[in-house]
Amino acid sequence: MSQRIWTLFLMRNKEFYRDKGSLMWNILFPFLIIVSFNMIFNNDQNLYKVGVVDTINDGTSALDNKPVFFLETKFIDFVSFHSIEEGLDKLKHHRIDFLIRPASKQYWVNTPSPKGYIVEKLLAASFTNKQSGFEKQLIVGKKISYTEWLFPGILAMNTMFSSLFGVGYVIVRYRKNGVLKRLSMAPTKTYEFLIAQILSRMFIILLSTIIVYFGCVVLYGFKCNGSLLNLLVVFSLGLFSLISLGLLIAARSSSEEFAGGILNLISLPMMFLSEVWFSLEGANPWVIYVSKIFPLAHLVDASRKIMNDGAGLAEIKYHITALIIMSFLFLTIGSFLFRWQKT
């Protein structure tokens, strides 16, 4: 059995290597995104997010206090927090652009954030003769640049597309071209074929991701504040879950067009709701809940906590557990539904 898996593993790798365009795109695409955002990230969003510590000693809301003109500014999304610690954590990780506490006339701004600088100027411009100025407070701890916050999301997004389309689309093409029909006549069991597909794709994507990671480290000096081994574990779990999802989608379909539509239908919402590009802070609660059903959301959040905060596996056990459960469900259902031939 192990020899047959190894043979299928090598066959799949050779097929991928021969497609030079796909191989180069998997490596170049993340580089292009990082280079682009490093140059133009100042204009990535039009909406500012300002955190307001809104609980004061008498239990009233600080949103009802001054400065009225600033709190009524258009195109600013005000997000309420019940503690300064919670707001500062969001501010350091670019989930909000600015933090204000009207009750004590204090504000915090992440210095590397250009949007935070603009909001600070808007606050100063909102003062009237009857209002005293706010006092700027220092942020304790390491500040994270936007590209450092973005980097784990770009790596995760690239693995998502490579996993879904590299497995799901390929298996549908195999079924359409009769490759699966011929393999079904060989002494190969279903689970052997699926295991070979998963291992092959994981090997390819992990290798290309490692190349991209160290390439960006050399170019931009990105650092992983946590363990690289922990990061590898998280990406491996995330890859396994995403590849299993791709197998589930391709379990029965023999139409490349249909499979491509389903893959896009899943991948695009997953990308936008997993905080790859921007934070969902301040969004409707149901949006946050929906985002947690996607494996990409757990992969992005866990990898950011490791790379930006130096978190250990115990601190991200929720994400690890979610990825394991999702992988088991996707793979189990996909194996049950899998068919070698067109139905």
C-alpha positions as CSV (number, residue, x, y, z in Angstrom):
1,M,0.0,0.0,0.0
2,S,2.8,2.5,1.0
3,Q,4.5,1.9,-2.4
4,R,1.3,2.7,-4.3
5,I,0.8,5.9,-2.3
6,W,4.4,6.9,-3.0
7,T,4.0,6.3,-6.7
8,L,0.8,8.4,-6.8
9,F,2.5,11.1,-4.7
10,L,5.4,11.3,-7.2
11,M,3.0,11.3,-10.2
12,R,1.1,14.2,-8.8
13,N,4.2,16.2,-8.1
14,K,5.6,15.7,-11.6
15,E,2.4,16.9,-13.1
16,F,2.6,20.1,-11.0
17,Y,6.2,20.7,-11.8
18,R,5.6,20.4,-15.5
19,D,3.0,23.2,-15.3
20,K,5.6,26.0,-15.1
21,G,3.1,28.8,-15.3
22,S,1.1,27.5,-12.3
23,L,4.3,26.8,-10.3
24,M,5.7,30.3,-10.9
25,W,2.4,32.0,-10.2
26,N,2.1,30.3,-6.8
27,I,5.5,31.8,-5.8
28,L,5.2,35.2,-7.6
29,F,1.6,36.1,-6.7
30,P,2.2,36.6,-2.9
31,F,5.4,38.6,-3.7
32,L,3.4,40.9,-6.0
33,I,0.8,41.5,-3.3
34,I,3.3,42.3,-0.6
35,V,5.3,44.7,-2.9
36,S,2.1,46.5,-3.9
37,F,0.7,46.9,-0.4
38,N,4.1,48.0,0.9
39,M,4.0,50.8,-1.7
40,I,0.4,51.9,-1.5
41,F,-1.1,50.7,1.8
42,N,-1.8,54.3,2.8
43,N,-4.9,54.2,0.5
44,D,-6.1,50.7,1.3
45,Q,-9.4,51.8,3.0
46,N,-11.6,54.8,3.0
47,L,-13.3,54.1,6.3
48,Y,-11.6,55.0,9.6
49,K,-12.3,52.9,12.7
50,V,-12.1,54.7,16.1
51,G,-12.4,52.7,19.3
52,V,-14.2,54.5,22.2
53,V,-13.8,53.3,25.8
54,D,-17.5,53.9,26.6
55,T,-17.9,52.7,30.2
56,I,-17.1,55.1,33.0
57,N,-17.4,55.0,36.7
58,D,-21.1,56.0,37.0
59,G,-22.1,53.4,34.4
60,T,-23.0,56.0,31.7
61,S,-21.8,55.8,28.2
62,A,-18.9,58.0,27.1
63,L,-20.4,58.2,23.7
64,D,-22.9,60.7,25.2
65,N,-20.0,62.9,26.3
66,K,-17.9,65.4,24.5
67,P,-16.3,66.0,22.0
68,V,-19.6,66.0,20.1
69,F,-18.2,67.3,16.9
70,F,-15.6,64.6,16.6
71,L,-18.1,61.8,17.5
72,E,-20.4,63.0,14.8
73,T,-17.8,63.0,12.1
74,K,-18.9,61.3,9.0
75,F,-17.0,58.3,7.4
76,I,-15.7,57.2,10.8
77,D,-16.9,54.0,12.4
78,F,-16.9,54.3,16.2
79,V,-16.5,50.9,18.0
80,S,-17.3,50.7,21.7
81,F,-14.9,48.9,24.2
82,H,-15.5,48.3,27.9
83,S,-11.8,48.5,28.9
84,I,-8.7,50.3,27.8
85,E,-6.7,47.0,27.6
86,E,-9.1,45.6,25.0
87,G,-9.0,48.7,22.9
88,L,-5.2,48.9,23.0
89,D,-4.9,45.3,21.9
90,K,-7.1,46.1,18.9
91,L,-5.2,49.3,18.2
92,K,-1.8,47.6,18.2
93,H,-3.0,45.0,15.7
94,H,-4.5,47.5,13.3
95,R,-8.1,46.4,14.0
96,I,-8.9,50.0,14.8
97,D,-7.1,53.2,13.8
98,F,-7.5,55.2,16.9
99,L,-8.6,54.9,20.5
100,I,-10.2,57.6,22.6
101,R,-11.5,57.8,26.2
102,P,-13.7,60.9,26.4
103,A,-14.4,60.6,30.1
104,S,-10.7,61.2,30.9
105,K,-9.9,63.2,27.8
106,Q,-7.2,60.7,26.7
107,Y,-6.4,59.1,23.3
108,W,-4.0,56.6,21.9
109,V,-2.7,56.3,18.3
110,N,-0.5,53.6,16.7
111,T,2.4,55.7,15.3
112,P,3.1,53.6,12.2
113,S,-0.6,53.9,11.1
114,P,-1.1,56.7,8.6
115,K,-4.9,56.5,9.2
116,G,-4.3,57.0,12.9
117,Y,-2.4,60.2,12.2
118,I,-5.3,61.5,10.1
119,V,-7.8,60.7,12.8
120,E,-5.6,62.5,15.4
121,K,-5.7,65.6,13.2
122,L,-9.5,65.3,12.9
123,L,-9.8,65.1,16.7
124,A,-7.7,68.3,17.1
125,A,-9.7,70.1,14.5
126,S,-13.0,69.3,16.3
127,F,-12.1,71.3,19.4
128,T,-14.1,74.4,20.1
129,N,-13.3,77.3,22.4
130,K,-15.3,75.6,25.1
131,Q,-13.4,72.4,24.9
132,S,-10.0,71.6,26.3
133,G,-7.5,69.5,24.4
134,F,-7.1,65.7,24.8
135,E,-3.9,64.3,26.2
136,K,-2.0,61.8,24.0
137,Q,-1.0,58.6,25.7
138,L,1.9,56.4,24.9
139,I,1.4,52.8,23.7
140,V,3.4,50.3,25.8
141,G,4.9,47.4,23.9
142,K,5.9,46.7,20.3
143,K,4.0,48.5,17.5
144,I,3.1,46.4,14.5
145,S,3.2,47.9,11.0
146,Y,0.3,47.3,8.6
147,T,2.4,45.2,6.3
148,E,3.5,43.0,9.2
149,W,-0.2,42.6,10.1
150,L,-1.0,41.9,6.4
151,F,1.8,39.4,5.7
152,P,0.3,36.3,7.5
153,G,-3.0,36.9,5.8
154,I,-1.4,37.0,2.3
155,L,0.4,33.7,3.0
156,A,-2.8,32.1,4.2
157,M,-4.8,33.4,1.2
158,N,-2.3,32.0,-1.2
159,T,-2.5,28.6,0.4
160,M,-6.3,28.7,0.2
161,F,-6.4,29.3,-3.5
162,S,-3.7,26.7,-4.1
163,S,-5.5,24.1,-1.9
164,L,-9.0,24.6,-3.3
165,F,-8.2,24.9,-7.0
166,G,-5.1,22.7,-7.0
167,V,-7.1,19.8,-5.6
168,G,-10.7,20.3,-6.3
169,Y,-10.4,21.5,-9.9
170,V,-7.7,18.9,-10.8
171,I,-9.8,16.0,-9.5
172,V,-12.8,17.2,-11.5
173,R,-10.6,17.3,-14.6
174,Y,-9.3,13.8,-13.8
175,R,-12.9,12.6,-13.7
176,K,-13.9,14.4,-16.8
177,N,-10.9,13.1,-18.8
178,G,-11.4,9.5,-17.6
179,V,-8.2,9.4,-15.5
180,L,-10.1,8.4,-12.4
181,K,-11.9,5.7,-14.3
182,R,-8.6,4.1,-15.3
183,L,-7.2,4.5,-11.7
184,S,-10.3,2.8,-10.4
185,M,-9.4,-0.3,-12.4
186,A,-5.9,-0.3,-10.8
187,P,-5.3,-1.9,-7.3
188,T,-5.8,1.4,-5.7
189,K,-8.3,2.1,-2.9
190,T,-10.2,5.4,-2.6
191,Y,-8.5,6.4,0.6
192,E,-5.1,5.7,-0.9
193,F,-5.8,8.0,-3.8
194,L,-7.1,10.8,-1.5
195,I,-4.2,10.5,1.0
196,A,-1.8,10.8,-1.9
197,Q,-3.5,13.9,-3.2
198,I,-3.5,15.5,0.2
199,L,0.2,14.7,0.9
200,S,1.3,15.8,-2.6
201,R,-0.6,19.2,-2.4
202,M,0.6,19.8,1.2
203,F,4.2,19.2,0.2
204,I,4.0,21.5,-2.8
205,I,2.2,24.4,-1.0
206,L,4.3,24.2,2.1
207,L,7.4,24.3,0.0
208,S,6.3,27.4,-2.0
209,T,5.0,29.1,1.2
210,I,8.4,28.6,2.9
211,I,10.1,30.1,-0.2
212,V,7.7,33.1,-0.1
213,Y,8.1,33.5,3.7
214,F,11.9,33.6,3.7
215,G,12.0,35.7,0.5
216,C,9.9,38.4,2.2
217,V,12.0,38.1,5.4
218,V,15.1,39.0,3.3
219,L,13.3,41.8,1.4
220,Y,11.4,43.5,4.2
221,G,12.9,42.2,7.4
222,F,9.7,40.6,8.7
223,K,10.1,38.6,11.9
224,C,8.2,35.8,13.5
225,N,7.9,36.6,17.1
226,G,6.8,33.1,17.9
227,S,8.1,29.7,17.1
228,L,8.6,28.8,13.4
229,L,7.8,25.2,14.3
230,N,4.4,26.3,15.7
231,L,3.8,28.4,12.6
232,L,4.5,25.3,10.5
233,V,2.1,23.2,12.6
234,V,-0.7,25.8,12.1
235,F,-0.1,26.1,8.4
236,S,0.0,22.3,8.0
237,L,-3.4,22.0,9.8
238,G,-4.9,24.9,7.8
239,L,-3.6,23.3,4.6
240,F,-5.1,19.9,5.5
241,S,-8.4,21.5,6.2
242,L,-8.5,23.5,3.0
243,I,-7.4,20.6,0.9
244,S,-10.1,18.4,2.5
245,L,-12.6,21.1,1.6
246,G,-11.4,21.0,-2.0
247,L,-11.8,17.2,-2.1
248,L,-15.4,17.6,-0.7
249,I,-16.3,20.0,-3.5
250,A,-14.8,17.7,-6.1
251,A,-16.2,14.5,-4.7
252,R,-18.9,14.0,-7.4
253,S,-18.7,16.8,-9.9
254,S,-17.5,16.1,-13.5
255,S,-18.0,19.7,-14.8
256,E,-15.0,22.0,-14.6
257,E,-17.2,25.0,-15.1
258,F,-19.5,24.0,-12.2
259,A,-16.6,23.1,-9.9
260,G,-14.9,26.4,-10.7
261,G,-18.1,28.3,-9.9
262,I,-18.5,26.5,-6.6
263,L,-14.9,27.1,-5.7
264,N,-15.2,30.8,-6.4
265,L,-18.4,30.9,-4.5
266,I,-16.6,29.6,-1.5
267,S,-13.2,31.1,-1.8
268,L,-14.2,34.8,-2.4
269,P,-16.5,35.1,0.7
270,M,-13.9,33.2,2.7
271,M,-11.2,35.6,1.7
272,F,-13.2,38.7,2.5
273,L,-14.6,37.4,5.8
274,S,-11.3,36.0,7.2
275,E,-9.7,39.4,7.8
276,V,-7.0,38.9,5.2
277,W,-7.1,42.5,4.0
278,F,-9.0,44.4,6.7
279,S,-10.4,43.9,10.2
280,L,-14.0,43.1,10.8
281,E,-14.0,45.1,14.0
282,G,-17.2,47.0,14.3
283,A,-19.1,44.8,11.8
284,N,-22.5,43.2,12.6
285,P,-22.1,40.4,15.1
286,W,-23.6,37.9,12.6
287,V,-20.7,38.6,10.2
288,I,-18.2,37.7,12.9
289,Y,-20.1,34.4,13.6
290,V,-20.3,33.5,9.9
291,S,-16.5,34.1,9.5
292,K,-15.7,31.5,12.1
293,I,-17.2,28.7,9.9
294,F,-14.3,29.2,7.4
295,P,-11.0,27.4,8.0
296,L,-9.1,30.4,6.5
297,A,-10.3,32.6,9.3
298,H,-8.8,30.3,11.9
299,L,-5.6,29.9,9.9
300,V,-5.2,33.7,9.5
301,D,-5.9,34.6,13.1
302,A,-3.7,31.8,14.5
303,S,-0.7,32.6,12.2
304,R,-1.0,36.3,13.1
305,K,-1.0,35.6,16.8
306,I,2.2,33.5,16.4
307,M,4.0,35.9,14.0
308,N,2.9,39.2,15.5
309,D,2.4,38.3,19.2
310,G,4.7,35.3,19.7
311,A,1.8,33.2,20.9
312,G,2.3,29.5,21.7
313,L,0.1,26.6,20.7
314,A,-1.8,26.7,24.0
315,E,-2.9,30.2,23.3
316,I,-4.4,29.3,19.9
317,K,-5.9,26.0,20.9
318,Y,-9.3,27.2,19.9
319,H,-8.2,27.7,16.3
320,I,-6.3,24.4,16.3
321,T,-9.3,22.5,17.6
322,A,-11.6,24.2,15.0
323,L,-9.2,23.3,12.1
324,I,-9.0,19.6,13.3
325,I,-12.7,19.3,13.5
326,M,-13.3,20.9,10.1
327,S,-10.7,18.7,8.5
328,F,-12.3,15.6,10.0
329,L,-15.7,16.6,8.8
330,F,-14.6,17.6,5.3
331,L,-12.5,14.5,4.7
332,T,-15.1,12.1,6.1
333,I,-18.0,13.5,4.1
334,G,-15.8,13.9,1.0
335,S,-14.6,10.3,1.2
336,F,-18.1,9.0,1.6
337,L,-19.4,11.0,-1.4
338,F,-16.4,10.4,-3.6
339,R,-17.0,8.6,-7.0
340,W,-14.4,7.5,-9.5
341,Q,-16.6,7.9,-12.5
342,K,-19.2,10.4,-13.7
343,T,-22.6,10.0,-12.2
